Amino acid sequence: MNSELEVGKSDNGRGLFAKKFFGRNQKVFEIRGKLIHHSVLMEKKKKIRNNTFRFSEEYYLSPEGNLGDFVNHSCSSNSKVKKIRSKLYIFSIKPVRKGEEILIDYSTILARDDFWVMKCKCGNKKCRHKIEKFSKLPKKVYKKYIDSKMIPDYIIRIKQSDTH
């Protein structure tokens, strides 16, 4: 699979863990998988639908069977999704120690037109208790994420009526 990452037991089932130190703003890995058009996403199994990454206005990326399938959520994440030349990557946003779980904030990959919502069980002291699209984030968190480029540009550009 990957000599720098391993799948292991996490607080929420199985997660992805660093086998080495990653510095701030370092590429951790490429999220690989199958592109699924939004028009057929709801026809897929629930496990696939719930684990996709928003790829563009029209497409989602299913990492089923790949490392991206094991990336869990935290309301206080240590990593983010970044799109570079039609590929999605996980980048660290702060130093990630060897043995630490790679965590993203799922809200950062949910555009204004997404309707997926999940009860949060991250257990972090900053837990919001609900994961939903980035436009529903508390104003302070939203501003912090925008200012620090935590939300990919392609997610921000996707339009819908509810905005900050």
KEKE-3310 file (N, C-alpha, C; in steps of 0.2 Angstrom, whole numbers, plus 5000, padded with zeros to 4 digits):
npx = (5004:5007:5022:5023:5011:4998:4984:4974:4967:4955:4947:4935:4932:4941:4956:4967:4985:5000:5016:5027:5035:5026:5028:5022:5010:5013:5013:5003:4997:4990:4973:4965:4954:4938:4929:4913:4898:4887:4873:4871:4876:4867:4862:4872:4879:4876:4888:4898:4893:4893:4907:4913:4923:4920:4923:4921:4910:4901:4905:4910:4923:4926:4935:4935:4942:4955:4968:4961:4949:4950:4951:4947:4935:4938:4933:4943:4955:4970:4974:4970:4960:4966:4966:4975:4979:4968:4968:4966:4973:4979:4984:4995:4990:4996:5010:5011:5013:5023:5013:5002:4984:4978:4968:4953:4942:4927:4917:4924:4924:4912:4900:4890:4878:4877:4869:4872:4873:4879:4880:4892:4906:4919:4925:4933:4937:4933:4922:4909:4897:4889:4891:4891:4888:4900:4896:4887:4895:4900:4901:4914:4923:4921:4926:4940:4943:4942:4951:4963:4964:4958:4946:4944:4945:4937:4926:4921:4917:4905:4888:4874:4859:4861:4872:4886)
npy = (4994:5008:5015:5025:5026:5018:5007:5006:5002:5014:5027:5027:5015:5010:5018:5029:5030:5039:5033:5039:5055:5070:5086:5103:5108:5098:5086:5071:5060:5054:5054:5041:5033:5029:5039:5046:5050:5063:5061:5047:5044:5041:5029:5020:5009:5012:5013:5017:5029:5037:5038:5046:5058:5075:5080:5088:5100:5091:5078:5065:5057:5040:5032:5018:5004:5009:5019:5032:5028:5026:5038:5047:5059:5074:5087:5095:5095:5088:5088:5092:5092:5094:5100:5097:5099:5091:5080:5073:5077:5073:5084:5089:5100:5104:5099:5081:5068:5053:5038:5045:5048:5052:5065:5073:5087:5084:5093:5102:5097:5096:5104:5118:5113:5100:5088:5079:5074:5071:5064:5069:5060:5063:5066:5077:5091:5103:5099:5099:5092:5089:5085:5094:5103:5115:5128:5129:5129:5135:5153:5158:5147:5145:5157:5155:5144:5148:5158:5151:5143:5130:5125:5118:5127:5123:5118:5129:5137:5130:5133:5138:5143:5146:5155:5162)
npz = (5000:5006:5012:5021:5028:5037:5040:5054:5070:5076:5086:5080:5073:5060:5055:5047:5049:5052:5048:5049:5052:5048:5041:5043:5031:5022:5009:5011:5005:4989:4985:4979:4968:4961:4950:4952:4945:4950:4947:4948:4961:4972:4969:4973:4985:5003:5011:5001:4996:5008:5010:5000:4992:4988:4972:4961:4953:4947:4950:4962:4972:4975:4986:4989:4994:4994:5002:5005:5010:5023:5030:5043:5052:5061:5071:5074:5065:5058:5045:5027:5012:4996:4980:4965:4949:4944:4953:4969:4985:5001:5013:5026:5039:5050:5060:5060:5070:5070:5071:5074:5070:5054:5050:5044:5042:5038:5034:5026:5014:5009:4998:4995:4989:4994:5004:5014:5030:5046:5063:5074:5081:5086:5098:5101:5111:5105:5098:5086:5086:5075:5058:5043:5028:5022:5022:5033:5044:5060:5061:5066:5064:5051:5045:5049:5042:5029:5028:5031:5020:5021:5015:5000:4984:4974:4980:4987:4976:4971:4969:4979:4988:5002:5011:5020)
capx = (5000:5011:5027:5022:5004:4995:4977:4974:4961:4955:4941:4929:4933:4948:4958:4974:4990:5006:5021:5033:5033:5024:5028:5016:5009:5017:5008:5003:4996:4985:4967:4964:4948:4933:4924:4906:4894:4882:4867:4871:4878:4862:4861:4877:4878:4877:4895:4901:4890:4896:4914:4915:4926:4918:4929:4920:4902:4897:4908:4913:4928:4925:4941:4934:4948:4961:4969:4957:4943:4951:4952:4941:4934:4939:4932:4950:4958:4977:4975:4965:4960:4969:4965:4980:4979:4963:4970:4965:4978:4978:4990:4995:4989:5000:5014:5008:5018:5023:5008:4996:4979:4977:4961:4951:4936:4923:4913:4928:4923:4904:4899:4883:4873:4877:4864:4874:4874:4881:4882:4900:4908:4926:4927:4937:4934:4930:4917:4902:4892:4886:4895:4887:4892:4905:4892:4884:4900:4899:4905:4921:4926:4920:4931:4946:4944:4942:4957:4969:4963:4956:4941:4946:4942:4931:4920:4918:4914:4899:4883:4867:4857:4863:4879:4887)
capy = (5000:5014:5014:5031:5026:5012:5007:5003:5003:5021:5028:5026:5009:5009:5024:5030:5032:5041:5029:5044:5062:5074:5093:5107:5109:5092:5081:5065:5055:5055:5050:5037:5030:5029:5045:5044:5056:5065:5058:5040:5043:5039:5022:5016:5007:5018:5014:5021:5036:5040:5039:5049:5065:5079:5081:5094:5101:5085:5071:5063:5052:5035:5029:5012:4999:5013:5023:5037:5025:5026:5044:5049:5066:5077:5094:5098:5090:5089:5088:5094:5090:5099:5097:5099:5096:5085:5075:5075:5075:5075:5088:5091:5107:5105:5093:5075:5064:5046:5035:5049:5047:5057:5067:5079:5090:5082:5099:5105:5094:5096:5110:5121:5109:5094:5087:5074:5076:5065:5065:5069:5056:5064:5066:5082:5096:5108:5095:5103:5087:5088:5087:5096:5107:5120:5134:5128:5129:5141:5159:5159:5142:5146:5162:5152:5139:5151:5162:5147:5139:5123:5123:5118:5132:5120:5117:5136:5139:5127:5138:5136:5149:5147:5157:5166)
capz = (5000:5007:5017:5025:5031:5039:5042:5061:5075:5079:5090:5076:5069:5057:5053:5043:5054:5050:5050:5049:5054:5042:5043:5041:5024:5018:5005:5014:5000:4984:4986:4973:4968:4956:4950:4952:4943:4955:4945:4950:4967:4977:4968:4976:4992:5008:5013:4996:4997:5014:5010:4994:4993:4983:4967:4957:4953:4944:4952:4968:4971:4979:4988:4991:4994:4994:5008:5007:5013:5030:5033:5048:5053:5067:5071:5075:5061:5057:5038:5023:5005:4991:4973:4961:4942:4943:4958:4976:4990:5008:5015:5033:5041:5056:5061:5061:5073:5069:5075:5074:5065:5049:5051:5040:5044:5032:5032:5021:5007:5007:4995:4997:4987:4997:5009:5018:5037:5051:5070:5075:5087:5086:5105:5103:5115:5100:5093:5084:5087:5069:5052:5038:5023:5025:5023:5039:5050:5064:5058:5068:5061:5043:5043:5050:5037:5023:5029:5031:5014:5023:5011:4993:4980:4970:4985:4988:4970:4970:4972:4982:4991:5009:5012:5026)
cpx = (5004:5015:5026:5016:5002:4988:4978:4968:4961:4949:4935:4929:4940:4950:4965:4979:4996:5012:5028:5030:5031:5024:5022:5016:5013:5012:5009:5002:4991:4979:4965:4957:4944:4929:4917:4902:4888:4875:4866:4873:4873:4860:4866:4876:4880:4884:4899:4899:4893:4903:4917:4918:4923:4924:4928:4912:4898:4899:4910:4918:4927:4932:4941:4940:4954:4962:4964:4950:4944:4952:4946:4941:4936:4937:4938:4955:4966:4979:4969:4966:4962:4969:4971:4980:4974:4965:4968:4970:4976:4985:4990:4994:4993:5005:5010:5014:5018:5018:5002:4991:4979:4969:4959:4944:4931:4919:4917:4927:4916:4902:4892:4877:4873:4872:4866:4875:4875:4882:4889:4901:4916:4929:4931:4934:4931:4925:4911:4896:4888:4890:4890:4891:4895:4901:4888:4888:4898:4904:4912:4925:4926:4926:4938:4948:4945:4949:4963:4968:4962:4950:4943:4942:4936:4925:4917:4914:4907:4893:4877:4865:4859:4870:4879:4887)
cpy = (5006:5014:5019:5031:5019:5012:5003:5005:5010:5021:5027:5021:5009:5016:5024:5033:5034:5036:5033:5051:5066:5081:5096:5108:5104:5088:5074:5059:5057:5051:5047:5034:5031:5036:5043:5050:5057:5062:5051:5039:5039:5031:5017:5014:5013:5019:5018:5028:5040:5041:5042:5056:5069:5081:5087:5095:5095:5078:5071:5057:5047:5032:5022:5007:5003:5016:5028:5035:5025:5032:5046:5057:5068:5085:5098:5094:5092:5089:5091:5091:5095:5096:5101:5095:5090:5079:5077:5072:5076:5078:5089:5098:5109:5099:5087:5070:5057:5042:5039:5048:5053:5059:5073:5081:5088:5088:5102:5103:5093:5103:5112:5117:5102:5094:5082:5077:5070:5068:5064:5065:5057:5064:5072:5087:5102:5104:5099:5098:5086:5090:5088:5100:5113:5127:5134:5128:5136:5147:5159:5153:5143:5151:5159:5148:5142:5155:5157:5142:5131:5121:5124:5123:5129:5119:5124:5138:5136:5131:5134:5143:5151:5149:5161:5174)
cpz = (5000:5013:5022:5030:5032:5041:5049:5064:5077:5083:5087:5071:5067:5055:5049:5048:5050:5052:5050:5051:5048:5045:5041:5034:5019:5015:5009:5009:4995:4986:4980:4974:4961:4956:4948:4950:4948:4953:4947:4957:4972:4975:4971:4983:4997:5010:5008:4996:5002:5014:5004:4996:4987:4978:4963:4957:4952:4947:4959:4967:4977:4980:4990:4989:4993:5001:5010:5010:5020:5033:5037:5049:5060:5066:5073:5071:5060:5049:5034:5016:5001:4984:4969:4954:4942:4947:4965:4980:4997:5010:5023:5034:5047:5056:5063:5064:5070:5074:5076:5068:5060:5049:5047:5043:5038:5030:5026:5014:5005:5005:4997:4995:4990:5003:5014:5025:5041:5058:5071:5081:5088:5093:5106:5107:5111:5096:5092:5085:5080:5063:5046:5033:5026:5026:5030:5045:5054:5061:5059:5064:5053:5041:5044:5044:5030:5023:5028:5025:5015:5018:5003:4989:4976:4974:4986:4982:4968:4973:4975:4986:4998:5010:5018:5024)
residu = (MET:ASN:SER:GLU:LEU:GLU:VAL:GLY:LYS:SER:ASP:ASN:GLY:ARG:GLY:LEU:PHE:ALA:LYS:LYS:PHE:PHE:GLY:ARG:ASN:GLN:LYS:VAL:PHE:GLU:ILE:ARG:GLY:LYS:LEU:ILE:HIS:HIS:SER:VAL:LEU:MET:GLU:LYS:LYS:LYS:LYS:ILE:ARG:ASN:ASN:THR:PHE:ARG:PHE:SER:GLU:GLU:TYR:TYR:LEU:SER:PRO:GLU:GLY:ASN:LEU:GLY:ASP:PHE:VAL:ASN:HIS:SER:CYS:SER:SER:ASN:SER:LYS:VAL:LYS:LYS:ILE:ARG:SER:LYS:LEU:TYR:ILE:PHE:SER:ILE:LYS:PRO:VAL:ARG:LYS:GLY:GLU:GLU:ILE:LEU:ILE:ASP:TYR:SER:THR:ILE:LEU:ALA:ARG:ASP:ASP:PHE:TRP:VAL:MET:LYS:CYS:LYS:CYS:GLY:ASN:LYS:LYS:CYS:ARG:HIS:LYS:ILE:GLU:LYS:PHE:SER:LYS:LEU:PRO:LYS:LYS:VAL:TYR:LYS:LYS:TYR:ILE:ASP:SER:LYS:MET:ILE:PRO:ASP:TYR:ILE:ILE:ARG:ILE:LYS:GLN:SER:ASP:THR:HIS)
# end
